[in-house]
Amino acid sequence: MFELMKIRNFLLSGIAFLLIMILSIVFILGIKPTENDSMLMIALSYGLLGVFPFLWFLYQFKKQKGGSLNVIHTKNVIQHIPTILMLMVTLIAFSLGASWLTNYTLSFVIPDYVDKILQEDVPFPSNNIQFILLAINICVVGPIAEEFIFRGLLLKRLGAKLNIVASIVITNLIFGIFHADIMGSFVFGFMMSLLYLKSENLLLPITLHLLNNTVILVLSIYFPNSPDFINLTNIADLHNKMIPNIILLFTSISVITIYIKRNISVLSKYNLSRKVKIPVET
């Protein structure tokens, strides 16, 4: 399915779609970028993460005559719910611990930058409509699109052209670069990749991604400074709250390591079972 889709075509189509969107907004709708930047960014985000991937993948699956049924389905999803919930809690904990470790390490090299980052608040839109649109984008549209793009297209296509190990590393490095928390995002993407390769059902990583983003958004709104040891507002906090963050980090690493050890064999099985012939051209 995804192995037969070309990354180059996806990127070129995406660039063309973006240009059409910008031209339509500016010249047809008459909206200038300076008039309402937040709504413009939300509109562009919905276009690139919602409309474009939906249309592109729909076209690709139609070319393969119902290929989507082999990619995403509800069979045996219920039995994976405990694993999904366990991974969600573990990955959120790891992300928090990794963020602390990154800032703690950088505080010895570029303390002024770290201090500035810790004191910055991520503002939510004051406009209710903008907030709802942003929340839907973060919790629903983004996770679905990212799983189709990263765990579907990139992972499977590169896995078929190179090998699955190289594909996982490259795909999730790119995924990490596109997110603020590179270390946490790389590990998150790695775990999503194992979950997908093991189940061959993209609905599982999509569900986990949806839950992960929704829980983080809810916690950031209603419990922004709880528990206290994740409330890091200056470099002194990085040192004073070291112990609980280390415990959080190493506990999550332990669970992640156990999961990887139990499921790492799926990588060799995937390489052995690959039968799809991929064209030589890139």
SERO-4910 file (N, C-alpha, C, O; in steps of 0.05 Angstrom, whole numbers):
BEGIN
 pado doro    nc1    nc2    nc3   cac1   cac2   cac3    cc1    cc2    cc3    oc1    oc2    oc3
  Met    A     16    -24      0      0      0      0     17     25      0     22     38    -21
  Phe    A     27     33     24     43     56     26     70     53     11     82     72      2
  Glu    A     79     27      9    105     22     -4    105     32    -33    126     38    -44
  Leu    A     81     32    -46     79     39    -74     75     69    -78     75     79   -101
  Met    A     71     84    -57     67    113    -59     94    128    -59    112    121    -44
  Lys    A     97    148    -76    122    162    -79    123    187    -61    106    204    -63
  Ile    A    144    188    -45    148    211    -27    151    237    -43    140    258    -36
  Arg    A    166    235    -66    170    258    -83    144    270    -92    140    294    -92
  Asn    A    125    253   -101    100    262   -111     84    276    -88     70    296    -93
  Phe    A     86    265    -64     72    276    -41     82    304    -36     67    323    -31
  Leu    A    109    308    -36    121    334    -29    114    354    -51    107    377    -45
  Leu    A    117    347    -76    111    366    -98     82    373    -98     75    397   -102
  Ser    A     64    354    -93     35    360    -92     29    378    -69     12    396    -71
  Gly    A     43    374    -46     38    391    -22     47    419    -27     33    438    -19
  Ile    A     70    423    -40     79    450    -47     59    464    -65     53    488    -61
  Ala    A     50    450    -85     31    461   -104      5    469    -90     -7    490    -95
  Phe    A     -4    451    -72    -29    457    -56    -25    481    -39    -44    498    -36
  Leu    A     -2    484    -26      4    507     -9      3    533    -25     -8    553    -16
  Leu    A     15    533    -48     16    557    -65    -12    565    -73    -19    588    -73
  Ile    A    -28    545    -81    -56    550    -89    -72    562    -65    -87    580    -69
  Met    A    -67    551    -41    -81    561    -17    -74    590    -12    -91    607     -7
  Ile    A    -48    596    -13    -39    624     -7    -50    643    -28    -60    665    -21
  Leu    A    -48    636    -53    -59    653    -74    -89    657    -72    -99    679    -76
  Ser    A   -103    636    -64   -132    638    -61   -139    656    -38   -158    673    -40
  Ile    A   -125    654    -15   -130    670      8   -124    699      3   -140    717     11
  Val    A   -102    705    -11    -93    732    -15   -109    746    -37   -118    768    -34
  Phe    A   -111    732    -60   -122    746    -84   -152    741    -88   -166    759    -97
  Ile    A   -162    718    -81   -191    712    -84   -207    722    -60   -227    735    -64
  Leu    A   -198    714    -36   -212    723    -12   -204    751     -3   -219    763     13
  Gly    A   -182    760    -13   -173    787     -6   -163    791     22   -163    813     33
  Ile    A   -154    769     35   -144    770     62   -114    774     62    -99    757     50
  Lys    A   -104    795     74    -75    799     76    -64    786    101    -78    784    121
  Pro    A    -39    776     99    -27    762    122    -27    778    148    -28    767    170
  Thr    A    -25    804    145    -23    821    169    -49    827    183    -50    837    205
  Glu    A    -71    820    169    -98    827    180   -106    808    203   -117    817    223
  Asn    A   -101    782    199   -109    763    220    -90    739    218    -97    718    207
  Asp    A    -67    742    229    -46    722    226    -54    695    238    -48    674    227
  Ser    A    -67    696    262    -74    671    275    -94    655    259    -90    630    256
  Met    A   -115    667    249   -134    653    233   -122    643    207   -129    622    197
  Leu    A   -104    659    195    -91    651    171    -74    626    175    -74    608    159
  Met    A    -59    625    198    -43    602    204    -60    577    209    -53    555    201
  Ile    A    -82    581    222   -100    559    228   -112    548    201   -113    524    197
  Ala    A   -119    566    183   -130    558    157   -109    543    141   -115    522    129
  Leu    A    -84    553    141    -63    539    126    -57    512    139    -52    492    125
  Ser    A    -58    510    165    -53    485    179    -75    465    173    -68    441    168
  Tyr    A   -100    473    172   -122    455    165   -119    445    136   -125    422    130
  Gly    A   -110    464    120   -106    456     91    -85    436     88    -88    416     74
  Leu    A    -61    441    100    -38    423     96    -40    397    112    -30    377    103
  Leu    A    -52    398    136    -54    374    152    -81    360    150    -84    336    157
  Gly    A   -101    373    138   -127    362    136   -135    356    108   -137    333     99
  Val    A   -140    377     93   -151    374     66   -132    360     47   -139    341     33
  Phe    A   -107    370     46    -88    359     26    -82    329     31    -84    313     13
  Pro    A    -74    321     56    -68    293     60    -92    275     54    -89    253     43
  Phe    A   -116    285     62   -140    269     57   -144    264     27   -148    241     19
  Leu    A   -142    285     11   -146    282    -17   -124    265    -30   -129    248    -47
  Trp    A    -99    270    -22    -76    256    -34    -77    226    -28    -75    209    -46
  Phe    A    -81    219     -3    -82    190      5   -107    177     -6   -106    153    -14
  Leu    A   -130    191     -7   -154    180    -19   -149    173    -48   -158    151    -57
  Tyr    A   -136    190    -63   -130    185    -91   -111    161    -93   -115    144   -111
  Gln    A    -91    159    -76    -72    137    -77    -86    110    -71    -80     90    -84
  Phe    A   -103    110    -51   -117     85    -44   -136     77    -66   -140     53    -71
  Lys    A   -149     97    -79   -167     90   -101   -151     78   -124   -161     60   -138
  Lys    A   -127     88   -129   -110     76   -150   -104     47   -143   -100     31   -161
  Gln    A   -102     41   -118    -96     13   -109   -121     -3   -104   -120    -25    -93
  Lys    A   -144      8   -111   -170     -6   -109   -176    -17    -81   -175    -41    -76
  Gly    A   -182      2    -63   -190     -5    -36   -168    -12    -17   -172    -26      2
  Gly    A   -144     -1    -23   -121     -7     -6   -124      3     22   -110     -7     40
  Ser    A   -141     22     27   -144     34     54   -154     13     74   -148     16     98
  Leu    A   -169     -7     65   -180    -27     83   -158    -44     95   -161    -56    116
  Asn    A   -135    -46     81   -113    -61     91    -95    -44    109    -76    -55    122
  Val    A    -99    -18    110    -82      0    125    -95      7    152    -81      9    172
  Ile    A   -121     12    152   -134     21    176   -161      6    179   -177      6    161
  His    A   -165     -8    202   -189    -23    207   -193    -26    237   -176    -19    253
  Thr    A   -216    -36    244   -224    -38    273   -219    -65    285   -225    -70    308
  Lys    A   -210    -84    269   -206   -111    278   -185   -113    301   -163   -103    298
  Asn    A   -193   -125    323   -175   -130    346   -165   -104    359   -144   -105    374
  Val    A   -178    -82    355   -170    -57    367   -174    -58    398   -157    -48    413
  Ile    A   -197    -69    406   -204    -69    435   -182    -82    451   -176    -73    473
  Gln    A   -171   -104    442   -151   -119    458   -125   -103    461   -109   -110    478
  His    A   -121    -83    444    -97    -66    446   -100    -42    464    -81    -27    468
  Ile    A   -125    -37    474   -130    -13    490   -111    -11    514   -100     10    519
  Pro    A   -108    -33    530    -89    -31    553    -61    -23    545    -48     -6    558
  Thr    A    -51    -34    523    -24    -26    513    -24      3    505     -4     17    511
  Ile    A    -44     12    492    -46     40    483    -45     59    507    -31     79    507
  Leu    A    -61     52    527    -62     69    551    -35     69    566    -26     90    576
  Met    A    -23     46    568      3     44    581     24     60    566     40     74    579
  Leu    A     24     58    540     44     73    524     39    103    526     57    119    526
  Met    A     13    111    527      7    139    529     19    151    554     32    172    553
  Val    A     14    138    577     24    148    603     54    148    602     67    167    611
  Thr    A     66    127    592     95    124    592    108    146    574    128    158    582
  Leu    A     97    150    551    109    169    532    106    198    542    123    215    537
  Ile    A     83    204    555     80    231    566    101    235    588    113    256    590
  Ala    A    105    215    605    125    216    626    153    220    615    168    236    625
  Phe    A    159    204    594    185    206    582    189    234    570    211    245    572
  Ser    A    169    245    557    171    271    544    177    292    565    194    310    560
  Leu    A    164    291    588    169    310    610    197    307    621    212    326    625
  Gly    A    206    282    625    232    277    635    254    285    615    274    296    623
  Ala    A    249    279    590    269    286    569    271    316    566    293    327    561
  Ser    A    249    330    569    249    359    567    266    371    590    281    389    586
  Trp    A    262    360    614    278    369    637    308    363    632    324    381    636
  Leu    A    314    339    622    342    332    618    355    350    597    378    359    600
  Thr    A    340    356    575    351    373    554    357    401    565    378    412    560
  Asn    A    337    413    579    341    440    590    363    440    612    379    459    614
  Tyr    A    364    419    628    385    417    649    413    416    636    431    430    646
  Thr    A    416    400    615    442    398    602    450    425    588    472    434    590
  Leu    A    431    436    574    436    462    560    441    485    579    454    505    572
  Ser    A    431    483    604    434    505    623    464    509    630    471    531    639
  Phe    A    480    489    626    509    492    631    524    505    607    546    514    610
  Val    A    511    505    584    523    515    560    512    542    552    527    561    547
  Ile    A    486    544    551    472    569    542    451    576    563    427    574    557
  Pro    A    459    583    587    440    588    609    419    610    603    396    608    610
  Asp    A    428    631    589    409    653    584    386    644    566    363    651    570
  Tyr    A    393    628    546    373    618    527    353    599    542    329    601    538
  Val    A    364    581    558    347    563    573    329    578    592    305    571    595
  Asp    A    339    598    606    323    614    625    301    628    610    278    629    620
  Lys    A    306    637    586    286    651    570    264    631    562    240    637    563
  Ile    A    272    607    553    253    587    544    235    578    567    211    575    563
  Leu    A    247    575    591    231    566    614    210    587    623    189    579    634
  Gln    A    216    612    618    198    633    627    177    640    606    158    654    612
  Glu    A    180    629    583    160    634    562    135    617    566    137    593    572
  Asp    A    112    630    563     86    615    564     76    612    535     78    631    519
  Val    A     64    589    530     52    585    504     23    595    505      6    583    518
  Pro    A     17    618    493    -10    629    495    -30    614    479    -25    605    457
  Phe    A    -54    611    490    -76    600    476    -93    623    464    -95    644    477
  Pro    A   -105    620    441   -122    641    430   -144    650    449   -157    633    460
  Ser    A   -147    676    451   -169    686    468   -196    683    455   -217    682    468
  Asn    A   -196    683    429   -221    679    413   -230    650    416   -215    632    409
  Asn    A   -255    646    424   -265    618    429   -265    601    403   -258    578    404
  Ile    A   -272    613    381   -273    598    356   -245    590    348   -241    567    340
  Gln    A   -226    608    350   -198    602    344   -188    580    362   -173    562    353
  Phe    A   -195    582    388   -185    561    407   -196    534    400   -182    514    400
  Ile    A   -222    532    393   -235    507    386   -222    495    361   -216    471    360
  Leu    A   -218    512    341   -205    503    316   -177    493    321   -168    473    310
  Leu    A   -162    508    338   -135    500    345   -135    473    360   -118    456    355
  Ala    A   -153    470    379   -155    445    395   -161    421    377   -149    400    380
  Ile    A   -180    425    358   -187    403    340   -163    396    322   -157    373    316
  Asn    A   -148    416    314   -124    412    298   -103    396    313    -91    378    302
  Ile    A    -99    404    338    -78    391    355    -86    362    362    -70    344    362
  Cys    A   -112    359    369   -121    333    380   -131    313    359   -131    289    365
  Val    A   -139    323    336   -152    305    317   -138    306    289   -126    286    280
  Val    A   -139    329    277   -129    332    249    -99    326    248    -90    310    231
  Gly    A    -83    338    265    -54    334    265    -46    306    269    -31    295    253
  Pro    A    -55    292    290    -48    265    295    -54    246    272    -38    229    265
  Ile    A    -78    249    261    -86    231    238    -67    235    215    -57    216    203
  Ala    A    -63    261    207    -46    267    184    -18    258    189     -5    246    171
  Glu    A     -7    263    213     21    255    219     25    225    218     46    216    210
  Glu    A      6    209    227      9    180    226      8    170    198     23    152    191
  Phe    A     -9    181    181    -10    173    153     16    181    139     26    166    123
  Ile    A     26    205    145     50    214    131     75    200    142     91    190    126
  Phe    A     79    201    169    105    191    180    105    160    184    123    147    174
  Arg    A     84    149    197     84    120    202     73    105    178     78     81    176
  Gly    A     59    119    160     50    106    136     69    109    112     84     92    106
  Leu    A     67    132    100     82    138     75    112    136     79    125    119     66
  Leu    A    123    152     97    152    153    100    164    127    110    183    116     99
  Leu    A    152    116    131    162     92    144    162     68    124    182     54    121
  Lys    A    139     64    111    136     41     94    151     44     67    164     25     57
  Arg    A    150     68     56    164     73     30    195     70     34    208     57     18
  Leu    A    205     84     54    234     82     59    242     54     68    264     45     62
  Gly    A    225     41     83    230     14     91    232     -5     68    248    -24     69
  Ala    A    217      0     47    217    -17     24    242    -11      6    253    -29     -7
  Lys    A    250     14      5    272     22    -12    299     18      2    319     13    -12
  Leu    A    300     21     29    325     18     44    323     -8     60    325    -30     50
  Asn    A    318     -4     86    310    -26    104    295    -13    127    296     11    131
  Ile    A    281    -29    142    262    -18    161    276     -4    184    265     16    195
  Val    A    300    -13    192    314      0    214    322     29    206    318     48    220
  Ala    A    335     31    182    342     57    172    318     75    169    319     99    174
  Ser    A    296     63    159    272     78    155    261     90    181    253    113    182
  Ile    A    261     73    203    251     83    229    268    106    239    257    126    249
  Val    A    294    103    236    312    125    246    308    150    230    304    171    242
  Ile    A    308    149    204    305    172    187    278    185    190    276    210    194
  Thr    A    257    169    189    230    179    192    225    194    218    214    215    218
  Asn    A    235    182    240    229    194    266    248    216    273    242    233    290
  Leu    A    272    217    260    289    241    262    274    265    250    274    287    261
  Ile    A    263    260    226    248    282    213    224    290    230    218    313    233
  Phe    A    210    270    241    187    275    258    195    291    283    181    310    291
  Gly    A    219    285    295    228    299    318    236    328    311    231    346    327
  Ile    A    248    332    287    256    359    279    232    377    276    233    401    281
  Phe    A    209    365    267    185    381    262    170    388    289    151    402    288
  His    A    180    377    311    168    383    337    188    396    355    212    392    352
  Ala    A    178    411    375    196    426    393    213    407    410    236    413    416
  Asp    A    201    385    419    215    366    436    227    344    419    214    323    415
  Ile    A    251    348    409    263    329    390    267    301    402    259    281    390
  Met    A    279    300    426    284    274    438    258    259    444    255    235    438
  Gly    A    239    273    457    214    260    463    198    252    439    186    231    438
  Ser    A    199    269    418    184    263    393    196    240    378    182    224    366
  Phe    A    223    238    379    236    215    365    228    189    378    221    170    365
  Val    A    229    188    405    221    164    419    192    158    415    184    135    411
  Phe    A    175    179    416    146    175    411    142    163    383    127    144    380
  Gly    A    155    174    363    152    164    336    163    136    333    151    119    318
  Phe    A    185    129    347    196    102    346    176     82    357    172     61    346
  Met    A    163     89    380    143     71    392    119     68    374    107     46    372
  Met    A    110     90    361     88     89    342     94     70    319     77     55    309
  Ser    A    120     72    310    128     55    288    127     25    295    117      9    280
  Leu    A    136     18    319    135    -10    328    106    -19    330     99    -41    323
  Leu    A     90     -2    342     61     -9    345     48    -14    318     32    -32    316
  Tyr    A     54      3    298     42     -1    272     53    -26    258     37    -41    247
  Leu    A     79    -29    258     91    -52    245     82    -78    257     78    -98    243
  Lys    A     78    -79    283     69   -103    296     40   -109    289     33   -133    285
  Ser    A     23    -89    288     -6    -93    284    -14    -91    255    -35   -102    247
  Glu    A      2    -77    238     -5    -71    211    -32    -57    209    -47    -61    190
  Asn    A    -38    -42    230    -63    -27    231    -57      1    240    -51      6    263
  Leu    A    -60     20    222    -53     48    228    -71     61    248    -65     81    260
  Leu    A    -95     48    253   -114     59    272   -102     59    301   -109     76    317
  Leu    A    -85     40    307    -73     38    334    -55     62    340    -60     76    360
  Pro    A    -35     68    324    -19     92    330    -35    118    327    -29    137    341
  Ile    A    -55    118    310    -72    142    308    -87    146    334    -88    168    345
  Thr    A    -98    125    345   -113    126    371    -95    136    393   -102    153    409
  Leu    A    -71    124    395    -52    132    415    -43    161    412    -41    175    432
  His    A    -39    169    388    -31    197    382    -53    217    390    -48    238    402
  Leu    A    -78    209    383   -101    226    391   -103    229    421   -106    251    431
  Leu    A   -101    206    435   -103    207    465    -80    223    477    -84    239    495
  Asn    A    -56    218    467    -32    232    477    -35    263    475    -31    277    494
  Asn    A    -43    272    451    -46    301    447    -69    313    463    -67    335    473
  Thr    A    -91    298    465   -114    308    480   -108    310    509   -115    330    522
  Val    A    -96    289    521    -89    290    549    -69    313    555    -73    327    575
  Ile    A    -49    316    538    -30    338    543    -43    365    541    -37    383    558
  Leu    A    -61    369    522    -75    394    520    -93    399    544    -93    422    555
  Val    A   -108    379    553   -125    382    577   -108    389    602   -115    406    617
  Leu    A    -86    374    605    -68    379    628    -56    407    627    -54    421    648
  Ser    A    -49    416    603    -36    443    601    -56    465    606    -48    487    614
  Ile    A    -82    460    602   -102    480    607   -111    480    636   -113    502    649
  Tyr    A   -118    457    647   -130    455    673   -110    449    696   -115    456    719
  Phe    A    -88    437    689    -68    431    710    -40    438    699    -22    421    698
  Pro    A    -36    464    692    -10    472    680     14    469    697     36    465    687
  Asn    A     11    470    724     34    469    742     33    446    761     44    446    783
  Ser    A     19    424    752     15    401    770     24    376    755     16    372    732
  Pro    A     40    359    768     51    362    795     73    383    796     82    392    775
  Asp    A     81    391    819     98    414    823    125    411    809    137    430    800
  Phe    A    136    386    808    163    382    798    165    386    768    188    388    758
  Ile    A    143    387    754    144    393    725    141    423    720    143    432    697
  Asn    A    136    439    741    133    467    738    161    480    740    170    487    761
  Leu    A    174    482    717    201    492    715    201    519    702    197    522    678
  Thr    A    206    540    718    205    567    708    232    581    707    234    603    696
  Asn    A    252    569    718    279    581    717    300    559    721    293    536    727
  Ile    A    325    566    717    347    546    719    348    534    747    355    511    750
  Ala    A    342    550    767    343    540    795    324    517    798    330    497    813
  Asp    A    301    518    785    281    496    787    292    470    775    287    449    785
  Leu    A    308    473    753    320    449    741    338    434    760    339    409    759
  His    A    351    448    778    368    435    798    353    427    823    357    405    834
  Asn    A    335    444    832    320    438    857    301    415    854    295    400    873
  Lys    A    290    411    829    271    390    824    283    367    808    269    354    793
  Met    A    308    363    811    323    343    796    314    314    802    308    299    784
  Ile    A    312    308    828    307    280    836    280    269    825    281    248    812
  Pro    A    258    283    828    233    271    817    233    269    787    221    251    776
  Asn    A    247    288    774    248    287    744    265    264    735    259    251    715
  Ile    A    287    258    750    304    235    743    288    209    747    290    191    730
  Ile    A    273    208    769    257    184    774    236    180    751    232    158    741
  Leu    A    223    202    744    203    201    722    216    192    696    205    175    682
  Leu    A    240    203    690    254    196    665    262    167    665    257    153    645
  Phe    A    275    157    686    285    130    686    263    109    688    266     87    678
  Thr    A    241    116    702    219     98    703    206     94    675    201     71    667
  Ser    A    203    116    661    191    114    634    210    100    615    202     85    598
  Ile    A    237    105    618    256     91    601    255     61    606    258     46    587
  Ser    A    252     53    630    250     25    637    227     11    623    229    -10    611
  Val    A    203     24    624    180     13    611    183     13    580    176     -7    567
  Ile    A    195     34    569    200     36    540    219     14    532    215      1    511
  Thr    A    240      9    547    260    -12    541    247    -39    541    252    -55    523
  Ile    A    230    -45    560    216    -71    562    198    -74    537    198    -96    525
  Tyr    A    184    -53    529    166    -55    506    182    -60    481    174    -76    464
  Ile    A    205    -46    478    221    -49    454    233    -78    453    232    -90    431
  Lys    A    243    -88    475    254   -115    476    233   -136    468    240   -156    454
  Arg    A    208   -132    476    187   -151    470    178   -150    441    165   -168    431
  Asn    A    183   -127    428    171   -123    401    192   -117    380    185   -113    356
  Ile    A    218   -116    387    238   -109    367    240   -130    345    250   -124    323
  Ser    A    232   -155    350    234   -176    330    217   -170    305    221   -181    284
  Val    A    197   -152    309    180   -145    286    196   -132    264    187   -133    240
  Leu    A    219   -120    270    235   -107    249    247   -128    230    246   -125    206
  Ser    A    259   -148    242    271   -169    225    249   -185    210    253   -192    187
  Lys    A    227   -189    223    205   -203    209    194   -186    186    187   -197    165
  Tyr    A    194   -160    189    184   -143    168    203   -144    144    194   -147    121
  Asn    A    229   -143    149    248   -144    127    247   -171    112    250   -172     88
  Leu    A    243   -193    127    241   -219    115    216   -223     99    216   -237     78
  Ser    A    194   -210    108    168   -215     95    162   -195     72    141   -197     59
  Arg    A    181   -176     67    176   -156     46    175   -169     19    195   -182     11
  Lys    A    154   -166      5    151   -178    -21    145   -158    -43    145   -164    -67
  Val    A    138   -133    -35    130   -112    -54    155   -103    -69    175    -95    -56
  Lys    A    154   -103    -95    176    -93   -112    173    -63   -116    153    -54   -127
  Ile    A    193    -48   -108    193    -19   -110    209    -10   -134    231    -20   -138
  Pro    A    198      8   -150    213     19   -173    240     31   -164    242     40   -142
  Val    A    260     29   -182    286     39   -176    288     69   -172    303     79   -156
  Glu    A    272     83   -189    274    113   -187    264    123   -161    248    111   -147
  Thr    A    275    146   -153    268    159   -127    245    178   -131    236    191   -112
***
